[in-house]
């Protein structure tokens, strides 16, 4: 996507619109119904949070991440969250090295993510041509 033409905010908004549709299709196709339903609940809860809504959401397997960049390499700036097989949710540090906590509902898990959100950079400050800051 050309961020120069559409702007990072438009890219982020488009992603928030598309990602639930992708997960609904995955759920309908029968791939791990409990976990895919959990990801859908997380996306719904996270989309209601303005501090997360300005970030670019992406998933790897069943984990929901939030990036300040709208393209690779993503810059994870918030805790990650994932559904657990028993119906609970687990919140992980941005590096996935530490469990921050568990919650019974997607809303409670997202509240833990928001509480762990450091002052994330605004996605408009990045573009597709930005170099990797860790390089």
ROKOLBA-40949 format. One line per 10 residues: number of its first residue (from 0); for each residue x, y, z of C-alpha. Coordinates in pm, whole numbers, plus 50000, padded with zeros to 5 digits. Example, Ala and Ser with C-alpha at 12.3 -4.5 7.8 and 13.67 -1.06 7.14 Angstrom:
residues 2
0> 51230/49550/50780; 51367/49894/50714
end
This chain:
residues 135
0> 50000/50000/50000; 50130/50345/49915; 50129/50530/50245; 50233/50852/50077; 49901/50859/49891; 49661/50729/50151; 49834/50814/50479; 49914/50585/50766; 49587/50664/50946; 49389/50539/50646
10> 49602/50225/50634; 49544/50161/51005; 49169/50213/50970; 49152/49982/50669; 49334/49714/50866; 49092/49746/51159; 48807/49693/50909; 48965/49395/50727; 49113/49193/51011; 48781/49088/51173
20> 48652/48976/50833; 48959/48758/50786; 48909/48600/51127; 48536/48546/51069; 48621/48352/50754; 48879/48147/50941; 48623/48075/51213; 48361/47968/50957; 48609/47732/50794; 48643/47549/51124
30> 49003/47618/51213; 49022/47602/51595; 48678/47752/51667; 48749/47840/52033; 49071/48028/51951; 48937/48202/51639; 48627/48311/51833; 48867/48444/52099; 49061/48647/51843; 48733/48794/51714
40> 48638/48893/52070; 48980/49051/52121; 48950/49248/51795; 48608/49376/51896; 48726/49481/52242; 49050/49636/52112; 48874/49832/51839; 48674/50013/52107; 48993/50146/52269; 49112/50474/52113
50> 49472/50421/52228; 49485/50088/52044; 49268/50194/51751; 49541/50433/51633; 49789/50143/51612; 49819/49888/51333; 49672/49553/51445; 49817/49230/51313; 49801/48868/51409; 50045/48582/51408
60> 49875/48251/51463; 49621/48342/51730; 49809/48632/51891; 49696/48993/51842; 49974/49250/51820; 49981/49629/51789; 50242/49814/51582; 50342/50177/51538; 50444/50086/51182; 50202/49987/50911
70> 50452/49769/50724; 50737/49529/50790; 50931/49541/51003; 50651/49598/51250; 50733/49795/51563; 50544/49630/51847; 50464/49900/52102; 50206/49732/52322; 50158/49404/52499; 50030/49119/52284
80> 49716/48925/52371; 49593/48579/52280; 49301/48352/52360; 49367/48037/52559; 49202/47702/52485; 48992/47717/52804; 48824/48043/52700; 49046/48278/52900; 49294/48531/52759; 49664/48583/52817
90> 49848/48914/52789; 50218/48900/52705; 50497/49154/52707; 50577/49296/52360; 50870/49054/52338; 50654/48758/52453; 50915/48680/52717; 50687/48756/53011; 50322/48689/53090; 50168/49012/53215
100> 49846/48849/53322; 49539/48647/53235; 49178/48754/53214; 48839/48589/53192; 48707/48819/52919; 48844/48984/52607; 48755/49327/52749; 48952/49261/53066; 49249/49135/52863; 49241/49443/52642
110> 49231/49660/52956; 49559/49495/53059; 49703/49574/52715; 49598/49939/52744; 49745/49959/53095; 50074/49825/52959; 50079/50056/52661; 50378/50288/52679; 50357/50615/52490; 50345/50457/52149
120> 50464/50659/51851; 50198/50785/51616; 50179/50565/51303; 50170/50881/51087; 50536/50933/51178; 50632/50620/50982; 50627/50529/50616; 50706/50225/50405; 51053/50362/50339; 51153/50406/50704
130> 51466/50210/50786; 51461/49949/51059; 51545/50141/51379; 51717/49832/51521; 51948/49784/51223
end
